[in-house]
Amino acid sequence: MTNITKDGGKRCLPYDPKRLEASLESAGASEIFVSLDRSITAQGEYKAEAITDGAIKGMLAEMDESNPQATFAAARIYLSRLYKKAAANRVYDADKKYGDYYGLQKTLASKGVFSGAILAKYSREEIEQASQLIEPERDLLFTYPGLQTLTSRYLATDHAKNPFELPQERWLTIALFLMQDDAEADRMKHVADAYWALSNLYMTVATPTLANAGKSHGQLSSCFIDTTDDSLRDIYGTNTDVAMLSKSGGGIGVYKGKVRAKGSSIRGYKGASSGVIPWIKQLNNTAVSVDQLGNRQGAIAIYLDVWHADILPFLDIKLNNGDERLRAHDIFTGVCLPDIFMEAVDKRGDWHLFDPHEVREVMGFSLEDYYDETRGAGSFRDKYEECVQSNDLTKTRVPAIDVMKRIMKSQLETGTPYMFYRDEVNRTNPNKHEGMIYSSNLCTEITQNMSPTQFISSKLEDDTIVTRSKPGDFVVCNLSSINLGRAVPAGVLPRLIAIQVRMLDNVIDLNTIEVPQAQRTNQRYRGIGLGTFGWHHLLALNGIEWETERAVEVADELYEEIAFLTIHASLALAKEKGAYPLFEGSDWQTGAYFEQRGYISEVGENLGAFNWADLMHNVAEHGLRNGYLMAVAPNASTSVIAGSTASIDPVFKPFYHEEKKDYKLPIAAPDLDHNTYNIYRRSAYVLDQRWSVRQNIARQRHIDQAISFNIYVPNTITAGVLLSLHLQAWKGGMKTTYYTRSTANEVEDCVWCSS
């Protein structure tokens, strides 16, 4: 006779095989009953937890290419345990699945887990009304990896890690929290809309919003971008600001192009500067040290201009060989590339390197402050040529292709540097009337105006040290993403995008950012980044092969629709709440944004698939709520939760096993069956990347910011083929590329920008 122990051995019951069989049958897991029953009866005592673990592993073992649906049965078994644990901790009947939601808010607020904002902003009646929105059956939409990821990382627990919150309650808490300050007459409708969008997995919010909304700690934005000025105080100021944001769960991009190079002068003393590498190593140490209470080390990307005199050692900074004093293995790198450099690479011409400090001192201007206003001509190349021709300026001449070889060598060994095509970014910047974009963020999808915060003075006043600084534009990334694999087939894009834009806009006002200049920038531009994931999933559902003209056409058509709907949603919010403060003079206001992308002809006639002419006139009259609107982030973890494919990437394989601590987790492409397998079988490292670039060129035209675009290459790729991909991306008008993912290197997926 086998006994089943529960509650850490406090309770003991005789084993009931009929009960187990019924439980497995209700989860759709009947096929594992015989083997699990045999394992249990072979022992005199068996833990109840071990039965659940065995059932989950049993179903996962049944999962293969012919039986991908086993993941949902494993998820249902996992759900049953989750319901029981939450019910025990909250003291209600587990058969109800979900307990008293108002009671949950009260309990976790009293424990200091929830902030209490929902209880303060809503009446008890409103919270109980909202709880009626909960649809427990939507828990059945989760795959096992999705549910396990959501539970282990995002659902609220007490401080002892005991489960309290359940999946649908997380969606409702996010909805209530983000809509708390909307007009009371419409607020509950907006809550219902947000819950509908989240619970149906039509969209996801960014990882920080998913983790922190409604809780007593943490902010809601994914990434930040700082610009370091060329002074000791500002260099250390960047380090402090980065540490504060990293502590709260933010990924950081830092532009170092204004910092003087090695051998530059300091206060007139020639050769005194040690360059940017030591300051990058300092940020590397910050990333490692400020590790969110031991949960995860910080993530920082450093960008440098390709004309900077320190560019060559910068490109080697993550390599595993060479002088370790010049290495920083824990940061990520990005290189800022003007058109004239890419032209020199293409033509095998020369390139010149300069010290930005000396350029300022000798030439009277900062080279990084210019860009080419048109392809092949403009301010940057004019200023660059002035520097080349100057006899008073120190310069180093190198073949441009040699610099590019160093870039590609690092990419194949480490996955970085990221590529940032600065002229294209600034030409298509809708807010060029207010500033300059020097670099991107940790995941290369954010392109917004940047400027350094500059120290003014520090003095003692009334026994208090008062420090004054001139705030710069410190960029904030507020992200969420459409699940293309669910939302497009359901035909919900118009409703969904309007909800997403409202949610994102509310994040701006609800966020608590410990760096004041970031808070200021957030309010000035009200920038958001509405993105997508599930692209390969959508192609598979529609039977469209990756390497086809049809895939390129669908990318063009779909992202034009998303752009139209997103701009329209921000227009509607501007009518309701007002335009962002810097709207006047923007390309949105003048109409240049619409003309530049080929939506409107020079005489104002409509050229796009939608009524762009009317939208352009309405925007000019009423404004936009948000100065930046669209950005496609990596979505590594949240796409898993939503059961779809990441970002705009192809799958790695239709079916594979991911190694876990004590078992292998089977991963199947979404909706894998005999119809979709043929689309998925041409996976990431098999696909011709020229088609991936073409798709991205098509979608980039419709995205006002940028796209986290990975290049997948075999380790046998030749330098010429990789170079041709970079040239194709640049010539086609792409703004950035993310990792170069080679079969020879391992790169870490970004979770900061997952949305």
Residue, then its C-alpha position, 0 to 999 in steps of 0.5 A: m500500500t502506497n501512502i501520499t504525503k502532503d504539506g511537508g509530511k504533515r499529512c498522509l493519505p492512501y494512494d488513490p489511482k482512480r483520483l489520479e486517473a481522473s485528474l490526468e484525464s481532465a488535463g488531457a494527459s491520460e496517456i501517461f497514467v500507466s507509467l506514472d501509476r507504476s512509479i508511484t506504486a513501486q514505492g511505499e511513500y510518495k510525495a504529492e509534489a513529486i506526482t505533479d512533477g512526474a506528470i508534467k515531465g511525463m507529458l513533456a516526454e510525450m511531446d515531439e514534432s507529431n505531438p506538440q499539443a502535449t505542452f498544453a496538457a503539461a501547462r494544465i497540470y502545472l496550473s492545477r498545482l498553482y491554483k492549489k498553492a494560491a488557494a492555500n496561501r489565500v485560504y479559499d477553495a481551490d476548486k474555484k480556481y480564483g479567489d477574492y481579488y479585492g482580498l488579494q489587493k488588500t493582503l499584498a498591500s499589507k505585506g508591502v508587495f503591492s503599492g496600494a495605488i489600486l486600493a487608493k485610486y479605485s473604490r471597493e465596488e470598482i475593484e470588485q466590478a473589475s474582478q468580474l472581468i476575470e476569465p479563468e479559461r484563458d489560462l488554457l491559452f498558455t503553453y508550459p514554457g509560457l506559464q512557467t516563465l510567467t509564474s517564476r518571474y512575474l506573478a506576485t508572491d509574498h516575501a517568502k516566495n509563496p504564490f499569491e497572484l494568479p495569471q489572470e490577476r496579473w493581467l487585471t492588476i496591470a490593467l487597473f494600474l495603468m488606467q488609474d488616472d484616466a477620466e473616471a467616466d471612462r476608466m472602467k471601460h479602459v480597464a476592461d479593454a486592457y484586460w481583454a488585450l492582455s488576457n487573450l494574449y493579443m499583446t504583451v507589455a514590456t518586462p518591467t511593466l509586466a513585473n512591476a505594475g501595481k507593486s511597491h518597487g521597480q519602474l515600468s520602462s525597459c531601457f534608457i539612453d544617456t549621452t556622456d559629455d567630455s568632462l570628469r564630472d559628467i563621466y562620473g555622473t553617467n556612471t551614477d545615473v546608470a547605476m541608479l537605473s540598472k538597480s531598478g531593472g533598466g537596460i542602458g545605452v551610453y553614447k561615449g562619442k564626445v569623450r576625448a581619445k587616448g593621447s588627447s590633451i587635458r587642460g593643455y597638457k598633451g598626451a594626458s588623456s587615457g581615452v574612453i577604454p578606462w571609462i568603459k571598464q568602469l561601466n563594465n564594473t557597474a554592470v556587474s556590481v549593481d545586480q538587482l539584489g543578486n537577481r541579474q547583473g546590469a546590461i549596458a551597451i556602449y556606442l562609439d563613432v567609427w571616426h573616433a580615434d579610439i575605435l580600433p581598441f574599442l572594437d576589440i574590447k570584448l575579445n577573449n584574447g589580447d591585453e586584459r587591461l583593455r577588455a570589458h567582457d560584460i558590456f555590449t558594443g555598438v558602432c555609429l556609422p555615417d554614410i560616407f564611411m560605408e561608401a568608403v568601405d564599398k569603394r575600398g577607400d581611405w578613412h580618417l580617425f580624429d580625437p573629438h576634443e581636438v576637433r572641438e578645440v581646433m575646428g570650432f565644431s563637434l563633428e558628431d553634431y552633424y549628419d547628412e541631410t540627404r543621401g550622398a550629400g550633407s553637413f556631416r561629410d562637409k565637416y568631415e572633409e574639413c577635418v581631413q583637409s585641416n593641417d592643424l588637426t591630428k588624424t590617422r588614415v586607415p583603409a575603411i575596409d580594414v576598420m570594417k574587417r575589425i567590426m566583422k571579426s568582433q561580430l563573429e566572435t562576440g555577436t557585437p558591435y551593433m550597427f547604428y546608421r546615424d545619417e539614416v536615423n537622423r534624416t528620418n527623425p520626426n523631431k529633428h527640429e529639437g535635437m540629434i540622435y547619436s546612438s541607440n539603446l541596449c537592443t537597437e530599436i530606440t532612436q530618440n533625441m539625445s543630449p548630455t546633462q552638463f554640470i554647472s556648479s556645486k556649493l554649500e547653502d544652509d548646510t546643504i550641498v546644492t548641485r546644479s546641472k543643465p538637464g540633457d535629453f536622457v532617453v526612456c523606452n516605453l514598450s509593448s508589442i502586438n502578438l501577430g500570430r494571434a491578433v492578426p488572424a483575429g482581426v483585432l488590430p484597430r481595437l488593439i492598437a488604440i488600447q496599447v497606445r493608451m497603456l503606453d502613454n499612461v506608463i509615461d505619467l505613472n513611472t517613477i524614474e530616479v534620474p530627473q533628466a530622464q523623467r523630464t525627457n519622458q514628459r517632453y517627447r512622450g516617446i513610446g515604442l509599439g512593436t510586434f512579435g510572432w512574425h514567423h508564426l504569422l507567416a506559418l499560419n498563412g502558408i507563406e515561405w520566408e524566402t519569397e516576394r510574398a513575405v516581403e510584400v506582407a511585411d510592407e502591407l502589414y507594417e503600413e497598417i500598424a503605422f497608420l493605426t498607431i499614428h491614428a491612436s496617438l492623434a485620438l489621445a492628443k484630442e483627448k489629453g493634448a499633444y506632446p510639448l515639442f510637437e510644433g515644428s516637428d515633421w509630424q506637424t509639417g507633414a514632412y514625415f508622411e511625404q518622406r515615407g511615400y505616403i503623400s505626394e508633393v501635391g498632397e495626393n494619397l499614395g499609400a494603402f490608407n487615407w494618409a492625406d486625411l490623417m496628415h491634415n488631422v495630425a497637423e491640426h490636433g497634434l500627436r500625443n507621442g513624439y515617437l511611436m513605433a519600435v520593434a524590440p527583441n521580445a525574448s521572454t514575453s513572446v514565450i509567455a504569449g506562445s509565439t515567435a520572438s520579434i521579427d526573427p525566424v525560429f531556431k528549429p521547428f522542434y528542439h530541446e532546451e537543457k534545464k537543470d535536471y531535464k530537457l524542456p521540449i520547445a515546439a514552434p507555435d501551431l506546429d502541424h503538417n501545414t506549418y512545418n514546411i514554413y518552420r523547417r527553413s529555420a534561422y541559420v538555414l534561411d538566406q539572410r538576404w531575404s530577412v534584410r529585404q523584409n526588414i527594409a520593407r517594414q523599416r519604412h513604416i517604423d519611425q524608430a528602429i528594429s532589433f534585427n538579428i543577422y543569423v550566419p553560419n560560422t563558415i561565412t566568408a567576410g565578403v558575404l557578411l559584408s554584403l549583408h551589411l551593405q544591403a542593410w545600409k543601402g536599403g535604409m535600415k537604421t540599425t542591426y542588432y546581434t550578428r548571431s553566428t553558430a560559433n558564438e553564444v549571445e545572451d537574449c535581451v530581457w530588458c526590452s522584451s515586450 
